[in-house]
Amino acid sequence: PRPVRIIAIGAGFAGLSMARAVNTGSLQNAAITVYEKNSDVGGTWYENRYPGCACDIPAPNYQFSWAPNPFWKSYYAKQEDILSYMRSVAEQHNLRRYVKTSHKITNASWIPEREVWQVTVTKTDGRDLVISSPGVTDGETSTTFVEECDILINCTGFFNHWKWPNVQDREQFGGRMLHSAAWPQDTDQDIKGKTVALIGNGSSGVQILPAILNDAEKVYIHIRSPTWVTTNFASKFAGPGGSNYDYSEEQKTAWAKDPDAYLRYRREIEQELNSRFGLYIDHSPEQKAAREYGIREMANKLGERQDLLQALLPDFAVGCRRPTPGNGYLEALTSPKVQVIWGTVEAFTEKGIRTLSGHETSDVDTIICATGFDLSCAPRFPINGLNGTNLQQLWNENPRSYLSVTAQDMPNYFGFLGPFSPLGHGSLVTSIEMVTKYITDFVNKLQTQNYSYCVPKAHIPAAYQRHALAWLNKTVWASNCSSTFKNGTAGGELNSLHPGSRINYFELLRTPRWEDFEWKSLCESEDLTFAWLANGLTYRERNPAD
């Protein structure tokens, strides 16, 4: 195959997966550089380090199939254990040699005359950008340079662009203000024995409350919207009531000695994860059962505080927002140390928070904003393709893709978990592996059949978007709730879910539809149509090992 240069952006699960494709020879004659803005690999699991941070997908199924770890400490892994796993994968599979940390991409432009991507890279001062406020510039020691590549792969994902809540007078607060997605290392003194105000009851908020409750003197929790607080995914194999539990040393050793038994266990969990798709279909029997179960479980965990149940129960379907697993959260709400404050936060004050209804606290030492991320699909930097298209601008206005991987007017551009990807259920690591294989198929075709680039045909992304929205209209995701699937809005269009099950998505990726793409040949002359057949020999003939 002809040589290609690849730039991948981000060294989380997706970036490591692409590096492995080169390292193992799935991509031959390919050079890859993975640029990572932070000082280490890990992506989301490097950046999110707040108290209680954990994955709601079982650990045995939240890992690469090619790097199974039988030594997970618990059924649902904590952030530090997932990060440790990712670091060990990078080391053991010799992937760090492809990664350049403390390098941030600030611009990418397709150069049509030369049919390459020109990528602007800023080498930062080594400071972890995640713990700085959005918009803070790099230090004076940063340097900028330009690299070129044939293939550009965006591996940055969703959960990397946090935002302060849109609340006035943030600078007026006299204590310490923290954000769940930018958690510094030195926070013990800000929680222990202090009065804490926690804003938000989304995925991070429900994990933080029980994690800080023992240390804090008092906690005000500000809840704006009702939500379904559920058990974690695949709770069938979890502890009592869907709780987490630690694996015994005997169990871990047994799996290490018998990989086939460990694989069977993971398959059982995977089957459980995939069998729950029916609950996302509006008015289905599974949806009805999920609602009844959710009400019963929330009532049981709130005990005598049924007044909280009436306020917490949503009027929208289970799954309209991504379910909010929260082991210990509902029980924490009933603690005498916790005061629930309902309604929208209007302003910060010197000593606390004022809500729109007029409630005001005046004894707060620390505020924790568990207010999430900018979940638009738009890239965090300009990406300029054909016909003057800027993908950042296009997706800010109307996010659409083809199978969540390729984009309008973006030649030789691929991405992970873009618009209309299966974010609503199951392990994203499995999806990342499937997308990696899909991208690899495209790159192999470009290399072996003498194409300089491929790009979705002009009508394809819009047509796919129309199909997706029409299909998704029958799901609970389309019902009236404010959700991450609509970038935090209630009435907006869905932009981040596959129109079908994740198994359906995987099957689509297995057999690429080449006919949905324009393919630009390296050979303009008809006389050279079959130049891609080269010298009539194969690489394998020169390598007896193959």
C-alpha positions in Angstrom: 0.0 0.0 0.0 1.1 3.6 -0.6 2.4 5.4 2.4 0.0 7.7 4.3 0.5 10.1 7.2 -2.2 10.1 9.9 -2.9 12.7 12.6 -5.2 11.7 15.4 -6.5 14.2 17.9 -6.9 13.0 21.5 -5.3 10.1 23.4 -8.4 8.7 25.1 -9.8 5.3 24.1 -10.3 6.3 20.5 -6.8 7.7 20.0 -5.2 4.6 21.6 -7.4 2.4 19.4 -6.1 4.1 16.2 -2.5 3.9 17.4 -2.9 0.2 17.9 -4.3 -0.2 14.4 -0.9 1.1 13.1 1.1 -0.7 15.7 -0.4 -4.2 14.9 -0.2 -3.7 11.1 -4.0 -3.4 10.6 -2.8 -0.2 8.8 0.4 -0.9 6.9 2.8 1.7 5.6 1.1 4.3 7.8 2.7 6.8 10.1 0.5 8.1 12.9 0.9 10.9 15.4 -1.7 11.2 18.2 -1.7 14.7 19.7 -3.0 15.0 23.2 -3.6 18.4 24.9 -3.1 17.1 28.4 0.1 15.8 29.9 -0.9 12.1 29.8 -3.2 9.7 28.0 -6.7 9.0 29.3 -9.0 11.5 27.7 -12.3 11.8 29.6 -10.9 9.6 32.4 -7.9 11.8 32.9 -9.9 15.0 32.9 -12.8 13.9 35.1 -11.5 13.3 38.6 -14.2 14.6 41.0 -15.1 12.7 44.1 -17.1 9.6 43.4 -16.3 9.6 39.6 -17.0 6.2 38.2 -18.3 4.4 35.1 -21.9 3.2 35.1 -21.1 0.4 32.6 -19.6 -2.7 34.1 -15.8 -2.7 34.1 -15.4 -6.1 32.3 -17.3 -4.5 29.3 -15.7 -1.1 29.5 -12.3 -2.2 28.1 -10.7 -3.1 24.8 -11.5 -6.6 23.6 -7.8 -7.0 22.7 -6.7 -6.0 26.2 -8.9 -7.8 28.7 -8.1 -7.1 32.3 -9.3 -9.8 34.7 -8.1 -7.7 37.7 -10.7 -5.0 37.9 -11.2 -4.1 41.6 -15.0 -3.7 41.3 -17.9 -4.4 39.0 -18.3 -0.7 38.3 -14.8 0.8 38.0 -13.8 4.1 39.6 -12.1 6.8 37.6 -8.7 6.1 38.9 -8.9 2.4 38.0 -10.0 3.2 34.4 -7.2 5.7 34.0 -4.7 3.1 35.4 -6.0 0.6 32.9 -5.6 3.0 30.0 -2.1 3.9 31.1 -1.2 0.2 31.3 -2.6 -0.4 27.8 -0.5 2.4 26.4 2.6 0.9 28.0 2.0 -2.8 27.5 1.0 -2.4 23.8 3.8 0.1 23.1 1.4 2.9 22.1 3.1 5.8 23.8 5.6 6.1 21.1 2.8 7.4 18.8 1.5 10.0 21.4 2.7 13.6 21.8 1.2 14.9 25.0 0.8 18.6 25.9 0.1 19.4 22.2 -3.2 21.0 21.3 -4.7 21.3 17.8 -6.0 24.8 17.1 -6.8 24.6 13.4 -7.0 22.2 10.5 -7.4 23.1 6.8 -7.6 20.9 3.7 -5.2 22.1 1.0 -6.9 21.2 -2.3 -3.9 21.9 -4.5 -1.9 19.3 -2.7 -4.7 17.2 -1.3 -3.4 17.1 2.3 -4.5 18.4 5.7 -2.5 21.2 7.2 -2.8 21.1 11.0 -1.8 23.8 13.4 -0.4 22.5 16.6 0.4 24.4 19.8 2.9 22.8 22.2 1.7 23.9 25.6 3.7 24.7 28.7 2.8 21.3 30.2 -0.1 22.6 32.3 -3.2 20.5 32.2 -5.6 22.6 30.3 -8.6 20.9 31.7 -8.3 22.5 35.1 -8.2 26.0 33.6 -11.3 28.0 32.9 -12.5 27.7 29.3 -10.9 30.4 27.2 -7.7 30.7 29.2 -4.8 30.9 26.8 -1.6 28.9 27.0 1.4 30.2 28.8 4.1 32.3 27.2 6.3 29.2 26.8 4.0 27.6 24.3 5.1 27.2 20.7 3.1 26.8 17.5 4.0 24.8 14.4 2.2 23.3 11.4 2.1 19.6 10.4 0.7 17.9 7.3 -1.1 14.6 6.9 -3.2 12.6 4.4 -5.7 11.5 7.0 -7.2 13.5 9.8 -9.0 11.6 12.6 -10.9 13.4 15.4 -10.7 11.3 18.6 -11.7 14.0 21.0 -15.2 12.8 21.9 -17.8 14.8 23.9 -16.8 15.2 27.5 -13.9 17.5 27.2 -15.3 21.1 27.0 -16.7 22.0 30.4 -18.7 25.1 31.1 -19.5 27.3 34.1 -23.2 27.6 34.7 -24.8 30.6 33.1 -25.3 32.4 36.4 -24.5 36.0 37.1 -22.0 37.3 39.7 -19.7 34.3 39.8 -16.8 36.4 40.7 -18.7 37.8 43.8 -18.4 34.5 45.7 -15.8 34.8 48.4 -15.1 31.1 48.9 -13.7 28.3 46.7 -15.7 27.5 43.5 -15.0 24.2 41.8 -16.3 22.5 38.6 -16.8 18.8 38.5 -15.0 18.6 35.2 -12.0 20.6 36.2 -11.3 19.2 39.6 -7.9 20.2 41.1 -5.8 18.0 43.3 -5.9 20.1 46.5 -9.6 20.0 47.5 -9.6 18.2 50.8 -9.5 21.4 52.8 -12.4 22.7 50.7 -14.8 19.9 51.7 -13.8 18.5 55.1 -15.8 20.2 57.8 -17.2 22.8 55.4 -20.6 23.9 54.2 -20.8 23.0 50.6 -23.4 24.0 47.9 -23.7 21.5 45.1 -25.4 22.6 41.8 -26.8 19.9 39.6 -28.3 16.5 39.7 -27.0 15.0 36.5 -24.5 12.2 36.2 -21.7 13.9 38.0 -23.9 15.5 40.7 -25.4 12.2 41.7 -21.9 10.7 42.2 -20.5 13.7 44.0 -23.1 14.0 46.8 -22.7 10.6 48.4 -18.9 10.9 48.0 -18.5 14.1 49.9 -21.3 13.6 52.5 -19.1 12.1 55.2 -16.5 14.9 55.0 -18.8 17.9 54.6 -20.4 19.6 57.6 -23.4 20.4 55.6 -24.5 20.2 51.9 -27.0 22.4 50.1 -28.0 20.6 46.8 -29.6 22.8 44.2 -31.9 20.8 41.9 -33.6 22.5 39.0 -35.2 19.6 37.1 -36.6 16.2 38.0 -34.7 13.1 36.8 -34.9 9.4 36.9 -32.3 8.1 39.3 -31.7 4.5 38.4 -29.4 1.6 39.1 -26.3 1.3 36.9 -26.4 -0.5 33.6 -26.5 -4.3 33.6 -27.4 -4.3 37.3 -28.6 -7.9 36.9 -25.0 -8.9 37.6 -24.3 -6.2 40.3 -24.7 -6.3 44.0 -27.9 -6.1 46.0 -30.2 -3.4 44.6 -27.8 -2.7 41.7 -25.0 -1.7 44.1 -21.4 -1.9 43.3 -19.2 -4.6 44.8 -15.5 -5.6 44.8 -14.3 -8.8 43.1 -12.6 -11.3 45.3 -8.9 -12.1 44.8 -10.0 -15.7 44.1 -12.4 -14.6 41.3 -9.7 -12.4 39.7 -7.1 -15.1 39.8 -9.6 -17.6 38.3 -10.3 -15.3 35.4 -6.6 -14.7 34.8 -6.0 -18.5 34.6 -9.1 -19.1 32.5 -9.5 -16.4 29.8 -12.4 -18.4 28.2 -14.4 -18.2 31.4 -13.7 -14.5 31.6 -14.9 -14.1 28.0 -18.1 -16.0 28.8 -18.8 -13.7 31.7 -18.3 -10.6 29.6 -20.6 -12.0 26.9 -23.3 -12.5 29.5 -23.0 -8.9 30.5 -22.9 -7.7 26.9 -26.1 -9.6 26.2 -27.8 -7.9 29.1 -26.7 -4.5 27.9 -28.0 -5.1 24.4 -31.3 -6.7 25.5 -32.5 -3.4 27.0 -32.9 -1.4 23.8 -36.7 -1.9 23.7 -37.2 0.4 26.7 -36.2 3.4 24.5 -39.1 2.8 22.1 -42.0 5.1 23.2 -45.0 3.3 24.7 -43.3 -0.1 24.5 -44.0 -2.7 27.2 -40.3 -2.4 28.2 -40.7 1.3 28.7 -43.8 0.8 30.8 -42.0 -1.8 33.0 -39.0 0.5 33.3 -41.2 3.3 34.6 -42.9 1.2 37.1 -39.6 -0.2 38.3 -38.0 3.2 38.5 -40.8 4.6 40.6 -40.7 1.6 43.0 -36.9 1.8 43.4 -36.8 5.5 44.0 -39.6 5.3 46.6 -37.8 2.5 48.4 -34.5 4.3 48.6 -36.0 7.6 49.8 -37.8 5.8 52.6 -39.8 8.2 54.7 -38.9 11.2 52.5 -41.7 10.6 50.0 -42.0 14.3 49.6 -38.7 14.2 47.8 -40.1 11.5 45.5 -42.9 13.6 44.3 -40.5 16.5 43.4 -37.9 14.2 41.8 -40.2 12.1 39.6 -40.2 13.4 36.0 -43.2 13.5 33.7 -41.0 12.4 30.8 -40.2 8.8 29.9 -37.4 6.8 31.4 -34.5 7.2 29.0 -35.6 10.6 27.5 -32.5 11.8 29.2 -29.7 9.4 29.6 -30.6 7.4 32.7 -28.8 8.8 35.8 -27.4 5.9 37.8 -26.8 7.1 41.3 -25.9 4.4 43.9 -26.3 6.1 47.3 -27.6 9.4 45.9 -31.2 9.1 47.0 -30.2 7.8 50.4 -27.9 10.8 50.7 -30.7 13.2 50.0 -32.5 12.0 53.1 -29.5 12.7 55.4 -30.0 15.4 58.1 -26.7 17.0 56.7 -28.4 17.6 53.3 -30.8 20.4 52.5 -32.5 20.2 49.0 -33.2 23.5 47.4 -35.5 23.4 44.4 -35.5 25.8 41.4 -33.2 27.7 39.2 -30.0 29.4 40.5 -30.2 33.1 39.7 -27.0 34.5 41.1 -23.9 33.9 43.3 -23.4 36.1 46.3 -20.4 36.7 48.5 -21.4 33.9 50.9 -23.7 31.7 48.9 -26.4 31.3 46.2 -29.7 33.0 45.5 -32.4 31.3 43.5 -35.1 32.8 41.2 -37.7 32.0 43.9 -35.7 34.2 46.4 -34.2 31.5 48.5 -30.7 32.6 49.6 -27.9 30.8 51.5 -25.3 32.8 53.4 -23.0 30.3 55.1 -21.4 28.5 52.1 -17.7 27.8 52.1 -17.4 25.9 48.8 -19.5 25.8 45.7 -19.4 22.7 43.4 -20.8 23.3 39.9 -21.8 19.9 38.5 -23.2 21.5 35.5 -21.6 19.5 32.7 -20.2 20.2 29.3 -20.9 21.9 26.1 -22.3 18.8 24.4 -22.6 20.2 20.9 -21.0 18.0 18.3 -19.0 20.8 16.9 -15.2 20.5 16.9 -13.4 22.8 19.4 -11.4 24.4 16.7 -12.0 25.4 13.0 -11.8 22.5 10.5 -11.9 23.9 6.9 -12.7 21.5 4.1 -13.9 21.8 0.5 -16.3 24.5 -0.8 -15.4 26.9 2.0 -17.1 24.6 4.6 -16.0 25.1 8.2 -17.1 22.1 10.1 -17.0 23.9 13.4 -19.5 26.5 12.1 -21.6 23.9 10.2 -22.1 21.7 13.2 -22.7 24.5 15.6 -25.7 25.4 13.3 -26.8 22.0 12.1 -24.8 18.9 13.2 -25.1 16.1 10.7 -22.8 13.3 9.6 -22.8 10.0 7.8 -22.9 7.2 10.4 -21.4 9.6 12.9 -17.9 9.1 11.3 -17.6 11.2 8.2 -18.8 14.7 7.3 -19.9 17.0 4.5 -17.1 18.5 2.4 -14.4 16.9 4.7 -12.1 14.8 2.5 -10.1 12.0 4.3 -11.7 13.2 7.6 -13.0 10.7 10.2 -14.3 11.1 13.7 -15.5 9.1 16.7 -18.9 9.6 18.3 -20.0 12.4 16.1 -23.7 13.3 15.3 -26.0 10.3 15.3 -23.8 7.8 17.2 -25.1 5.2 19.7 -24.5 7.1 22.9 -27.7 6.2 24.6 -26.9 2.7 25.8 -24.0 0.2 26.1 -20.3 0.5 26.3 -18.7 3.2 24.2 -15.4 1.3 24.1 -17.0 -1.4 21.9 -18.4 1.3 19.6 -14.9 2.8 19.4 -13.4 -0.5 18.3 -16.0 -0.9 15.6 -15.4 2.6 14.3 -11.7 2.0 14.3 -12.2 -1.0 12.0 -14.5 1.1 9.8 -11.9 3.8 9.5 -9.2 1.3 8.8 -11.2 -0.2 5.9 -11.4 3.3 4.3 -7.7 4.0 4.8 -6.8 0.6 3.3 -8.9 1.3 0.3 -7.3 4.7 -0.2 -3.8 3.1 0.0 -4.3 0.1 -2.1 -6.6 1.4 -4.9 -4.7 4.6 -5.7 -7.2 7.1 -4.4 -6.0 10.5 -3.0 -9.2 11.1 -1.0 -12.8 10.2 -0.3 -15.6 12.4 0.8 -19.4 11.7 1.3 -21.4 12.5 -1.7 -23.0 16.0 -1.4 -26.5 14.8 -0.6 -25.6 11.9 1.8 -25.2 13.7 5.2 -28.4 15.6 4.9 -30.3 12.5 3.6 -28.9 10.5 6.5 -30.0 13.2 9.0 -33.5 13.2 7.6 -33.7 9.4 8.0 -32.3 9.5 11.5 -34.7 12.1 12.8 -37.7 10.4 11.2 -36.7 7.1 12.9 -35.8 8.6 16.2 -39.2 10.3 16.4 -40.7 7.1 17.7 -38.3 6.8 20.6 -38.4 8.3 24.1 -35.3 10.3 23.2 -37.6 12.6 21.1 -40.0 13.3 23.9 -40.1 16.6 25.8 -37.1 16.7 28.2 -33.9 18.7 28.4 -31.2 16.2 27.5 -27.6 15.9 26.4 -28.9 14.3 23.3 -30.3 17.7 22.3 -27.3 19.6 23.7 -29.1 20.4 26.9 -32.3 21.7 25.4 -35.8 20.4 25.7 -37.2 21.3 22.3 -34.2 21.0 20.1 -33.5 18.4 17.5 -31.8 15.2 18.5 -28.2 15.2 17.2 -26.3 12.5 18.9 -28.1 9.2 18.6 -28.0 6.4 16.1 -31.4 5.6 14.5 -31.4 2.0 15.7 -29.8 -0.3 18.2 -26.1 -0.4 18.7 -25.9 -3.9 17.2 -27.6 -2.4 14.2 -24.9 0.3 14.1 -22.1 -2.3 14.3 -23.6 -4.3 11.4 -23.7 -1.1 9.3 -20.0 -0.4 10.0 -19.0 -4.0 9.0 -19.9 -3.4 5.4 -19.0 0.1 4.2 -21.1 1.5 1.3 -18.4 2.8 -0.9 -21.0 4.1 -3.4 -22.0 6.7 -0.9 -18.7 8.5 -1.3 -16.8 10.4 -4.0 -13.4 8.8 -4.7 -10.7 11.0 -6.2 -8.2 9.0 -8.2 -4.5 9.7 -8.1 -4.4 8.8 -11.8 -6.2 11.2 -14.0 -5.5 9.4 -17.3 -7.8 6.5 -18.4 -4.7 4.7 -19.5 -3.7 4.5 -15.8 -7.1 3.3 -14.5 -5.5 0.0 -13.3 -2.2 1.5 -12.1 -3.4 0.4 -8.6 -2.6 -3.2 -9.5 1.1 -2.1 -9.3 3.7 -4.8 -10.1 1.4 -7.8 -9.8 3.0 -9.0 -6.6 1.8 -8.7 -3.0 3.4 -7.6 0.3 2.8 -11.0 1.8 4.9 -12.8 -0.8 7.9 -10.8 0.5 7.2 -11.6 4.1 7.3 -15.4 4.8 5.8 -14.9 8.2 2.5 -13.9 6.5 
